[in-house]
Amino acid sequence: MRQVLKRNHRTSLPAHSRPQMPPFALPPDYPRIKLVSSFDELLATPFADGVNALCWQRTLPGNFSEVVEHLAAREGITTLEDSQLQTLPVSTAGRAAIDVLLEDLRLLRAHGLAPNLDCIDGYLRDENPGPVPTDVFSFHADSATVEADTYLCTYHGPASEGLRNDQAVRRVDIPETRAELLKLFSGEDDDDFLDHLKENCYDLHYAPIPQARPFSFGLGNLWRIAVEYPGSPVPPCIHRAPETLPGQPPRLLLIS
């Protein structure tokens, strides 16, 4: 990718051992998102008829906060190994959370995917963003040269955010931004310029319109979202990493 590319998890843990997740609500009257009820349905449902995002909405057992505390992740992004999770000295609730993480990884790997489980304590920002920021805080679409999609789940910390396609405009299509890019390119608005936009991923980044209302992907929900590739039957799902603020807990994110 050019861009930063069955069973329900339930347990008999007492309610007090399960951390409360924030309310989750899909954007109203938005037919591009479809809810599914299992991993098999998430995997098998095609992107068609305008649907470009599938969400397996889940309430997960276990204490993911305890897992993150024991990881003591360094600043930046730490990719976690199965063996590291298995040896953490956690409580029963922490072990339930780890079982969820390992099972999600197993499900994705069993279908030929290569998921990463990351503990994220801050992202790098563009040092010189210019007219189009290209870091993960910018609303963007993932891109591939062949048919592909992206799987995402936030287990702890601020969740990923989405933007309706009808509330977004490509930054390179904003006249003022395009004029700035052309000036820096020192050329004409021709095929060479389009290649320049693609090579730098400028064409993958979006700005919300003034009335836009971004939405949260929520905690615990496993998403499969459409990416931009030649011949895709639907537009890509526009999303971003949440803003990281001082004092916020690290994110625990699965991505594939």
Sequence and secondary structure as in RCSB ss.txt:
>XXXX:A:sequence
MRQVLKRNHRTSLPAHSRPQMPPFALPPDYPRIKLVSSFDELLATPFADGVNALCWQRTLPGNFSEVVEHLAARE
GITTLEDSQLQTLPVSTAGRAAIDVLLEDLRLLRAHGLAPNLDCIDGYLRDENPGPVPTDVFSFHADSATVEADT
YLCTYHGPASEGLRNDQAVRRVDIPETRAELLKLFSGEDDDDFLDHLKENCYDLHYAPIPQARPFSFGLGNLWRI
AVEYPGSPVPPCIHRAPETLPGQPPRLLLIS
>XXXX:A:secstr
              GGGS         TT TTEEEESSHHHHHH    TT  EEEE     S HHHHHHHH   S
EEEE  HHHHHT    HHHHHHHHHHHHHHHHHHTTT   EEEEEE     SS TTS  STTS B  B SSS EE
EEEEEESS  EEE GGGEEEGGGSHHHHHHHHHHHTS SSHHHHHHHHHTTGGGBEEE TT   EE  BS EEEE
E B TT SS   EEE     TT   EEEEE 
